[in-house]
Amino acid sequence: MTLTYRKRRTKSGTVVSPAGEINSETSGTLLEALRPLVRSGDTLRIDLKNVSYVSSAGLRTLLVVYREAQHSGARVTLTGVGEEVRFVMSATGFLDFFVAGEDDRAAQAGQAAT
C-alpha cells in the first residue's frame, strides 16, 4: 500500500494529512515531509484520520518527530486517530508522547495546554 499526504498552512501552523498505511515502505517519505517542519519549530498537526495502519516503522517515525520537536521547541499534535491506530499507539505507550485530539478544537486546546 502507498502513502500519500497533503500539507497545508493554517493560521496556527501546518497540518499534514497522510492517507494510507505508515509502514516500513512508506514511513521514510513521511519523515522527510515532517522533519523540516519540526526542525523549523513550527506548530504541526498530524491528521491521521485517513491512516488505516501504523507499523513499528511508523511508530518509530512518530517517535523521531516527537524527539526532534522537543529539541526544536515545535508543538506536535495528533488528530483524527482512528480506533485501530489508537489501540496500537496506546498499547505501545506512544500516545503518551503526543497531545491527541479528535478534532480541531481538541488539537487547539492541547496546544494551549502545552
C-alpha positions, 0 to 999 in steps of 0.5 A: 500500500502507498502513502500519500499526504497533503500539507497545508498552512493554517493560521496556527501552523501546518497540518499534514494529512497522510492517507494510507498505511505508515509502514516500513515502505512508506514511513521514510517519505513521511519523515522527510515531509515532517522533519523540516517542519519540526526542525523549523519549530513550527506548530504541526498537526498530524491528521491521521484520520485517513491512516488505516495502519501504523507499523513499528516503522511508523511508530518509530517515525512518530517517535523521531518527530516527537524527539526532534520537536522537543529539541526544536521547541515545535508543538506536535499534535495528533488528530483524527486517530482512528480506533485501530491506530489508537489501540496500537499507539496506546498499547505501545505507550506512544500516545503518551508522547503526543497531545491527541485530539479528535478534532480541531478544537481538541488539537487547539486546546492541547496546544494551549495546554502545552 
